[in-house]
Amino acid sequence: MIECLRDLWGYMKERKKFWLLPVFIVLILLGSLLVFAEGSALSPFIYVLF
């Protein structure tokens, strides 16, 4: 996992594509929200957002 992040950072640094960083952060946050809320009592409220 660390190697993948290192490669991604190296790509963004070399190609000057730093605008991709917020996109990846939002995708990771949304994915983790869906994974952690899958079995909880809050899931009906979270799925309303999508």
PDB file of N, CA, C, O and CB in Angstrom:
ATOM      1  N   MET A   1       0.827  -1.193   0.000  1.00  0.00           N
ATOM      2  CA  MET A   1       0.000   0.000   0.000  1.00  0.00           C
ATOM      3  C   MET A   1       0.872   1.257   0.000  1.00  0.00           C
ATOM      4  O   MET A   1       0.592   2.210  -0.727  1.00  0.00           O
ATOM      5  CB  MET A   1      -0.941  -0.002   1.212  1.00  0.00           C
ATOM      6  N   ILE A   2       1.913   1.255   0.807  1.00  0.00           N
ATOM      7  CA  ILE A   2       2.802   2.416   0.879  1.00  0.00           C
ATOM      8  C   ILE A   2       3.513   2.626  -0.454  1.00  0.00           C
ATOM      9  O   ILE A   2       3.712   3.761  -0.886  1.00  0.00           O
ATOM     10  CB  ILE A   2       3.833   2.240   2.014  1.00  0.00           C
ATOM     11  N   GLU A   3       3.891   1.536  -1.098  1.00  0.00           N
ATOM     12  CA  GLU A   3       4.575   1.642  -2.391  1.00  0.00           C
ATOM     13  C   GLU A   3       3.650   2.233  -3.454  1.00  0.00           C
ATOM     14  O   GLU A   3       4.085   3.010  -4.304  1.00  0.00           O
ATOM     15  CB  GLU A   3       5.084   0.261  -2.844  1.00  0.00           C
ATOM     16  N   CYS A   4       2.388   1.863  -3.399  1.00  0.00           N
ATOM     17  CA  CYS A   4       1.415   2.411  -4.345  1.00  0.00           C
ATOM     18  C   CYS A   4       1.255   3.921  -4.143  1.00  0.00           C
ATOM     19  O   CYS A   4       1.219   4.684  -5.109  1.00  0.00           O
ATOM     20  CB  CYS A   4       0.053   1.703  -4.186  1.00  0.00           C
ATOM     21  N   LEU A   5       1.162   4.338  -2.888  1.00  0.00           N
ATOM     22  CA  LEU A   5       1.049   5.775  -2.605  1.00  0.00           C
ATOM     23  C   LEU A   5       2.304   6.529  -3.014  1.00  0.00           C
ATOM     24  O   LEU A   5       2.228   7.655  -3.506  1.00  0.00           O
ATOM     25  CB  LEU A   5       0.772   6.004  -1.123  1.00  0.00           C
ATOM     26  N   ARG A   6       3.460   5.904  -2.808  1.00  0.00           N
ATOM     27  CA  ARG A   6       4.724   6.530  -3.202  1.00  0.00           C
ATOM     28  C   ARG A   6       4.793   6.696  -4.727  1.00  0.00           C
ATOM     29  O   ARG A   6       5.231   7.734  -5.223  1.00  0.00           O
ATOM     30  CB  ARG A   6       5.922   5.689  -2.700  1.00  0.00           C
ATOM     31  N   ASP A   7       4.362   5.680  -5.452  1.00  0.00           N
ATOM     32  CA  ASP A   7       4.346   5.771  -6.912  1.00  0.00           C
ATOM     33  C   ASP A   7       3.372   6.840  -7.398  1.00  0.00           C
ATOM     34  O   ASP A   7       3.672   7.591  -8.326  1.00  0.00           O
ATOM     35  CB  ASP A   7       3.980   4.419  -7.521  1.00  0.00           C
ATOM     36  N   LEU A   8       2.206   6.899  -6.762  1.00  0.00           N
ATOM     37  CA  LEU A   8       1.212   7.910  -7.123  1.00  0.00           C
ATOM     38  C   LEU A   8       1.747   9.317  -6.874  1.00  0.00           C
ATOM     39  O   LEU A   8       1.574  10.209  -7.705  1.00  0.00           O
ATOM     40  CB  LEU A   8      -0.085   7.692  -6.333  1.00  0.00           C
ATOM     41  N   TRP A   9       2.401   9.514  -5.723  1.00  0.00           N
ATOM     42  CA  TRP A   9       2.979  10.825  -5.414  1.00  0.00           C
ATOM     43  C   TRP A   9       4.087  11.179  -6.401  1.00  0.00           C
ATOM     44  O   TRP A   9       4.192  12.327  -6.835  1.00  0.00           O
ATOM     45  CB  TRP A   9       3.527  10.846  -3.978  1.00  0.00           C
ATOM     46  N   GLY A  10       4.914  10.193  -6.758  1.00  0.00           N
ATOM     47  CA  GLY A  10       5.986  10.433  -7.732  1.00  0.00           C
ATOM     48  C   GLY A  10       5.424  10.828  -9.092  1.00  0.00           C
ATOM     49  O   GLY A  10       5.973  11.700  -9.767  1.00  0.00           O
ATOM     50  N   TYR A  11       4.331  10.187  -9.494  1.00  0.00           N
ATOM     51  CA  TYR A  11       3.688  10.540 -10.765  1.00  0.00           C
ATOM     52  C   TYR A  11       3.163  11.972 -10.727  1.00  0.00           C
ATOM     53  O   TYR A  11       3.397  12.751 -11.650  1.00  0.00           O
ATOM     54  CB  TYR A  11       2.538   9.564 -11.079  1.00  0.00           C
ATOM     55  N   MET A  12       2.450  12.312  -9.649  1.00  0.00           N
ATOM     56  CA  MET A  12       1.885  13.661  -9.569  1.00  0.00           C
ATOM     57  C   MET A  12       2.984  14.722  -9.502  1.00  0.00           C
ATOM     58  O   MET A  12       2.842  15.804 -10.070  1.00  0.00           O
ATOM     59  CB  MET A  12       0.966  13.780  -8.345  1.00  0.00           C
ATOM     60  N   LYS A  13       4.073  14.410  -8.810  1.00  0.00           N
ATOM     61  CA  LYS A  13       5.171  15.368  -8.685  1.00  0.00           C
ATOM     62  C   LYS A  13       5.898  15.564 -10.013  1.00  0.00           C
ATOM     63  O   LYS A  13       6.269  16.681 -10.372  1.00  0.00           O
ATOM     64  CB  LYS A  13       6.158  14.904  -7.617  1.00  0.00           C
ATOM     65  N   GLU A  14       6.096  14.465 -10.734  1.00  0.00           N
ATOM     66  CA  GLU A  14       6.832  14.546 -11.999  1.00  0.00           C
ATOM     67  C   GLU A  14       6.009  15.213 -13.096  1.00  0.00           C
ATOM     68  O   GLU A  14       6.535  16.013 -13.871  1.00  0.00           O
ATOM     69  CB  GLU A  14       7.255  13.154 -12.449  1.00  0.00           C
ATOM     70  N   ARG A  15       4.739  14.891 -13.163  1.00  0.00           N
ATOM     71  CA  ARG A  15       3.867  15.416 -14.226  1.00  0.00           C
ATOM     72  C   ARG A  15       3.166  16.716 -13.857  1.00  0.00           C
ATOM     73  O   ARG A  15       2.422  17.271 -14.665  1.00  0.00           O
ATOM     74  CB  ARG A  15       2.834  14.390 -14.584  1.00  0.00           C
ATOM     75  N   LYS A  16       3.397  17.206 -12.637  1.00  0.00           N
ATOM     76  CA  LYS A  16       2.778  18.452 -12.141  1.00  0.00           C
ATOM     77  C   LYS A  16       1.247  18.361 -12.176  1.00  0.00           C
ATOM     78  O   LYS A  16       0.566  19.284 -12.622  1.00  0.00           O
ATOM     79  CB  LYS A  16       3.253  19.664 -12.986  1.00  0.00           C
ATOM     80  N   LYS A  17       0.733  17.243 -11.702  1.00  0.00           N
ATOM     81  CA  LYS A  17      -0.715  17.028 -11.654  1.00  0.00           C
ATOM     82  C   LYS A  17      -1.185  16.984 -10.203  1.00  0.00           C
ATOM     83  O   LYS A  17      -1.775  15.999  -9.759  1.00  0.00           O
ATOM     84  CB  LYS A  17      -1.102  15.717 -12.390  1.00  0.00           C
ATOM     85  N   PHE A  18      -0.917  18.058  -9.475  1.00  0.00           N
ATOM     86  CA  PHE A  18      -1.283  18.106  -8.067  1.00  0.00           C
ATOM     87  C   PHE A  18      -2.783  18.275  -7.863  1.00  0.00           C
ATOM     88  O   PHE A  18      -3.275  18.111  -6.747  1.00  0.00           O
ATOM     89  CB  PHE A  18      -0.547  19.229  -7.383  1.00  0.00           C
ATOM     90  N   TRP A  19      -3.514  18.599  -8.921  1.00  0.00           N
ATOM     91  CA  TRP A  19      -4.959  18.724  -8.806  1.00  0.00           C
ATOM     92  C   TRP A  19      -5.609  17.359  -8.584  1.00  0.00           C
ATOM     93  O   TRP A  19      -6.776  17.296  -8.197  1.00  0.00           O
ATOM     94  CB  TRP A  19      -5.536  19.389 -10.058  1.00  0.00           C
ATOM     95  N   LEU A  20      -4.880  16.266  -8.820  1.00  0.00           N
ATOM     96  CA  LEU A  20      -5.433  14.934  -8.595  1.00  0.00           C
ATOM     97  C   LEU A  20      -5.515  14.580  -7.111  1.00  0.00           C
ATOM     98  O   LEU A  20      -6.302  13.715  -6.728  1.00  0.00           O
ATOM     99  CB  LEU A  20      -4.598  13.901  -9.321  1.00  0.00           C
ATOM    100  N   LEU A  21      -4.723  15.228  -6.284  1.00  0.00           N
ATOM    101  CA  LEU A  21      -4.684  14.902  -4.859  1.00  0.00           C
ATOM    102  C   LEU A  21      -6.045  15.077  -4.176  1.00  0.00           C
ATOM    103  O   LEU A  21      -6.462  14.161  -3.466  1.00  0.00           O
ATOM    104  CB  LEU A  21      -3.652  15.768  -4.164  1.00  0.00           C
ATOM    105  N   PRO A  22      -6.756  16.186  -4.344  1.00  0.00           N
ATOM    106  CA  PRO A  22      -8.082  16.295  -3.712  1.00  0.00           C
ATOM    107  C   PRO A  22      -9.077  15.264  -4.237  1.00  0.00           C
ATOM    108  O   PRO A  22      -9.948  14.809  -3.496  1.00  0.00           O
ATOM    109  CB  PRO A  22      -8.644  17.686  -3.928  1.00  0.00           C
ATOM    110  N   VAL A  23      -8.955  14.898  -5.494  1.00  0.00           N
ATOM    111  CA  VAL A  23      -9.845  13.887  -6.066  1.00  0.00           C
ATOM    112  C   VAL A  23      -9.634  12.553  -5.370  1.00  0.00           C
ATOM    113  O   VAL A  23     -10.603  11.887  -5.007  1.00  0.00           O
ATOM    114  CB  VAL A  23      -9.610  13.742  -7.584  1.00  0.00           C
ATOM    115  N   PHE A  24      -8.382  12.154  -5.177  1.00  0.00           N
ATOM    116  CA  PHE A  24      -8.090  10.890  -4.511  1.00  0.00           C
ATOM    117  C   PHE A  24      -8.498  10.923  -3.047  1.00  0.00           C
ATOM    118  O   PHE A  24      -8.977   9.921  -2.516  1.00  0.00           O
ATOM    119  CB  PHE A  24      -6.613  10.561  -4.629  1.00  0.00           C
ATOM    120  N   ILE A  25      -8.318  12.044  -2.399  1.00  0.00           N
ATOM    121  CA  ILE A  25      -8.697  12.157  -0.992  1.00  0.00           C
ATOM    122  C   ILE A  25     -10.204  12.004  -0.833  1.00  0.00           C
ATOM    123  O   ILE A  25     -10.659  11.301   0.069  1.00  0.00           O
ATOM    124  CB  ILE A  25      -8.234  13.505  -0.413  1.00  0.00           C
ATOM    125  N   VAL A  26     -10.980  12.647  -1.690  1.00  0.00           N
ATOM    126  CA  VAL A  26     -12.437  12.542  -1.613  1.00  0.00           C
ATOM    127  C   VAL A  26     -12.886  11.113  -1.916  1.00  0.00           C
ATOM    128  O   VAL A  26     -13.785  10.600  -1.251  1.00  0.00           O
ATOM    129  CB  VAL A  26     -13.104  13.533  -2.590  1.00  0.00           C
ATOM    130  N   LEU A  27     -12.278  10.468  -2.902  1.00  0.00           N
ATOM    131  CA  LEU A  27     -12.645   9.092  -3.214  1.00  0.00           C
ATOM    132  C   LEU A  27     -12.335   8.151  -2.056  1.00  0.00           C
ATOM    133  O   LEU A  27     -13.127   7.260  -1.751  1.00  0.00           O
ATOM    134  CB  LEU A  27     -11.922   8.628  -4.468  1.00  0.00           C
ATOM    135  N   ILE A  28     -11.205   8.340  -1.421  1.00  0.00           N
ATOM    136  CA  ILE A  28     -10.842   7.497  -0.283  1.00  0.00           C
ATOM    137  C   ILE A  28     -11.797   7.737   0.892  1.00  0.00           C
ATOM    138  O   ILE A  28     -12.202   6.786   1.560  1.00  0.00           O
ATOM    139  CB  ILE A  28      -9.384   7.770   0.147  1.00  0.00           C
ATOM    140  N   LEU A  29     -12.153   8.983   1.145  1.00  0.00           N
ATOM    141  CA  LEU A  29     -13.070   9.281   2.238  1.00  0.00           C
ATOM    142  C   LEU A  29     -14.464   8.707   1.991  1.00  0.00           C
ATOM    143  O   LEU A  29     -15.072   8.151   2.906  1.00  0.00           O
ATOM    144  CB  LEU A  29     -13.159  10.781   2.444  1.00  0.00           C
ATOM    145  N   LEU A  30     -14.969   8.833   0.782  1.00  0.00           N
ATOM    146  CA  LEU A  30     -16.286   8.277   0.466  1.00  0.00           C
ATOM    147  C   LEU A  30     -16.275   6.755   0.539  1.00  0.00           C
ATOM    148  O   LEU A  30     -17.221   6.150   1.044  1.00  0.00           O
ATOM    149  CB  LEU A  30     -16.736   8.730  -0.925  1.00  0.00           C
ATOM    150  N   GLY A  31     -15.224   6.143   0.044  1.00  0.00           N
ATOM    151  CA  GLY A  31     -15.122   4.690   0.110  1.00  0.00           C
ATOM    152  C   GLY A  31     -15.051   4.192   1.533  1.00  0.00           C
ATOM    153  O   GLY A  31     -15.703   3.208   1.881  1.00  0.00           O
ATOM    154  N   SER A  32     -14.266   4.861   2.364  1.00  0.00           N
ATOM    155  CA  SER A  32     -14.169   4.436   3.764  1.00  0.00           C
ATOM    156  C   SER A  32     -15.479   4.675   4.506  1.00  0.00           C
ATOM    157  O   SER A  32     -15.842   3.887   5.379  1.00  0.00           O
ATOM    158  CB  SER A  32     -13.026   5.175   4.469  1.00  0.00           C
ATOM    159  N   LEU A  33     -16.189   5.738   4.178  1.00  0.00           N
ATOM    160  CA  LEU A  33     -17.486   5.991   4.798  1.00  0.00           C
ATOM    161  C   LEU A  33     -18.469   4.880   4.476  1.00  0.00           C
ATOM    162  O   LEU A  33     -19.197   4.421   5.356  1.00  0.00           O
ATOM    163  CB  LEU A  33     -18.045   7.334   4.339  1.00  0.00           C
ATOM    164  N   LEU A  34     -18.496   4.446   3.232  1.00  0.00           N
ATOM    165  CA  LEU A  34     -19.403   3.368   2.849  1.00  0.00           C
ATOM    166  C   LEU A  34     -19.014   2.041   3.485  1.00  0.00           C
ATOM    167  O   LEU A  34     -19.888   1.264   3.868  1.00  0.00           O
ATOM    168  CB  LEU A  34     -19.434   3.223   1.342  1.00  0.00           C
ATOM    169  N   VAL A  35     -17.734   1.771   3.603  1.00  0.00           N
ATOM    170  CA  VAL A  35     -17.285   0.516   4.211  1.00  0.00           C
ATOM    171  C   VAL A  35     -17.605   0.492   5.697  1.00  0.00           C
ATOM    172  O   VAL A  35     -18.111  -0.513   6.197  1.00  0.00           O
ATOM    173  CB  VAL A  35     -15.780   0.319   3.994  1.00  0.00           C
ATOM    174  N   PHE A  36     -17.324   1.572   6.413  1.00  0.00           N
ATOM    175  CA  PHE A  36     -17.555   1.589   7.854  1.00  0.00           C
ATOM    176  C   PHE A  36     -19.035   1.682   8.206  1.00  0.00           C
ATOM    177  O   PHE A  36     -19.432   1.229   9.279  1.00  0.00           O
ATOM    178  CB  PHE A  36     -16.811   2.745   8.480  1.00  0.00           C
ATOM    179  N   ALA A  37     -19.846   2.244   7.352  1.00  0.00           N
ATOM    180  CA  ALA A  37     -21.265   2.410   7.654  1.00  0.00           C
ATOM    181  C   ALA A  37     -22.101   1.237   7.156  1.00  0.00           C
ATOM    182  O   ALA A  37     -23.320   1.231   7.328  1.00  0.00           O
ATOM    183  CB  ALA A  37     -21.777   3.698   7.044  1.00  0.00           C
ATOM    184  N   GLU A  38     -21.473   0.262   6.552  1.00  0.00           N
ATOM    185  CA  GLU A  38     -22.219  -0.847   5.966  1.00  0.00           C
ATOM    186  C   GLU A  38     -22.991  -1.635   7.013  1.00  0.00           C
ATOM    187  O   GLU A  38     -24.135  -2.020   6.773  1.00  0.00           O
ATOM    188  CB  GLU A  38     -21.279  -1.769   5.223  1.00  0.00           C
ATOM    189  N   GLY A  39     -22.396  -1.879   8.153  1.00  0.00           N
ATOM    190  CA  GLY A  39     -23.056  -2.694   9.156  1.00  0.00           C
ATOM    191  C   GLY A  39     -23.598  -1.915  10.333  1.00  0.00           C
ATOM    192  O   GLY A  39     -24.006  -2.517  11.326  1.00  0.00           O
ATOM    193  N   SER A  40     -23.616  -0.626  10.257  1.00  0.00           N
ATOM    194  CA  SER A  40     -24.053   0.156  11.413  1.00  0.00           C
ATOM    195  C   SER A  40     -25.518   0.563  11.287  1.00  0.00           C
ATOM    196  O   SER A  40     -26.154   0.364  10.252  1.00  0.00           O
ATOM    197  CB  SER A  40     -23.179   1.398  11.575  1.00  0.00           C
ATOM    198  N   ALA A  41     -26.024   1.129  12.357  1.00  0.00           N
ATOM    199  CA  ALA A  41     -27.403   1.608  12.365  1.00  0.00           C
ATOM    200  C   ALA A  41     -27.546   2.923  11.607  1.00  0.00           C
ATOM    201  O   ALA A  41     -28.665   3.356  11.328  1.00  0.00           O
ATOM    202  CB  ALA A  41     -27.893   1.778  13.797  1.00  0.00           C
ATOM    203  N   LEU A  42     -26.443   3.555  11.275  1.00  0.00           N
ATOM    204  CA  LEU A  42     -26.484   4.830  10.551  1.00  0.00           C
ATOM    205  C   LEU A  42     -26.593   4.658   9.044  1.00  0.00           C
ATOM    206  O   LEU A  42     -26.750   5.643   8.321  1.00  0.00           O
ATOM    207  CB  LEU A  42     -25.256   5.637  10.869  1.00  0.00           C
ATOM    208  N   SER A  43     -26.513   3.441   8.565  1.00  0.00           N
ATOM    209  CA  SER A  43     -26.486   3.230   7.115  1.00  0.00           C
ATOM    210  C   SER A  43     -27.717   3.780   6.384  1.00  0.00           C
ATOM    211  O   SER A  43     -27.550   4.315   5.289  1.00  0.00           O
ATOM    212  CB  SER A  43     -26.360   1.761   6.830  1.00  0.00           C
ATOM    213  N   PRO A  44     -28.945   3.683   6.918  1.00  0.00           N
ATOM    214  CA  PRO A  44     -30.068   4.295   6.178  1.00  0.00           C
ATOM    215  C   PRO A  44     -29.906   5.805   5.987  1.00  0.00           C
ATOM    216  O   PRO A  44     -30.322   6.354   4.967  1.00  0.00           O
ATOM    217  CB  PRO A  44     -31.376   4.021   6.905  1.00  0.00           C
ATOM    218  N   PHE A  45     -29.307   6.463   6.962  1.00  0.00           N
ATOM    219  CA  PHE A  45     -29.134   7.909   6.865  1.00  0.00           C
ATOM    220  C   PHE A  45     -28.016   8.286   5.891  1.00  0.00           C
ATOM    221  O   PHE A  45     -28.091   9.315   5.219  1.00  0.00           O
ATOM    222  CB  PHE A  45     -28.842   8.491   8.240  1.00  0.00           C
ATOM    223  N   ILE A  46     -26.984   7.451   5.821  1.00  0.00           N
ATOM    224  CA  ILE A  46     -25.883   7.731   4.918  1.00  0.00           C
ATOM    225  C   ILE A  46     -26.286   7.471   3.479  1.00  0.00           C
ATOM    226  O   ILE A  46     -25.903   8.227   2.586  1.00  0.00           O
ATOM    227  CB  ILE A  46     -24.668   6.896   5.285  1.00  0.00           C
ATOM    228  N   TYR A  47     -27.056   6.410   3.237  1.00  0.00           N
ATOM    229  CA  TYR A  47     -27.473   6.100   1.875  1.00  0.00           C
ATOM    230  C   TYR A  47     -28.443   7.140   1.323  1.00  0.00           C
ATOM    231  O   TYR A  47     -28.603   7.246   0.107  1.00  0.00           O
ATOM    232  CB  TYR A  47     -28.111   4.725   1.828  1.00  0.00           C
ATOM    233  N   VAL A  48     -29.087   7.901   2.188  1.00  0.00           N
ATOM    234  CA  VAL A  48     -29.957   8.989   1.726  1.00  0.00           C
ATOM    235  C   VAL A  48     -29.117  10.064   1.025  1.00  0.00           C
ATOM    236  O   VAL A  48     -29.598  10.728   0.107  1.00  0.00           O
ATOM    237  CB  VAL A  48     -30.751   9.606   2.919  1.00  0.00           C
ATOM    238  N   LEU A  49     -27.864  10.235   1.458  1.00  0.00           N
ATOM    239  CA  LEU A  49     -27.007  11.247   0.856  1.00  0.00           C
ATOM    240  C   LEU A  49     -26.640  10.918  -0.579  1.00  0.00           C
ATOM    241  O   LEU A  49     -26.346  11.813  -1.371  1.00  0.00           O
ATOM    242  CB  LEU A  49     -25.757  11.413   1.670  1.00  0.00           C
ATOM    243  N   PHE A  50     -26.656   9.637  -0.914  1.00  0.00           N
ATOM    244  CA  PHE A  50     -26.265   9.226  -2.261  1.00  0.00           C
ATOM    245  C   PHE A  50     -27.471   8.904  -3.076  1.00  0.00           C
ATOM    246  O   PHE A  50     -27.346   8.537  -4.245  1.00  0.00           O
ATOM    247  CB  PHE A  50     -25.333   8.034  -2.222  1.00  0.00           C
TER     248      PHE A  50
END
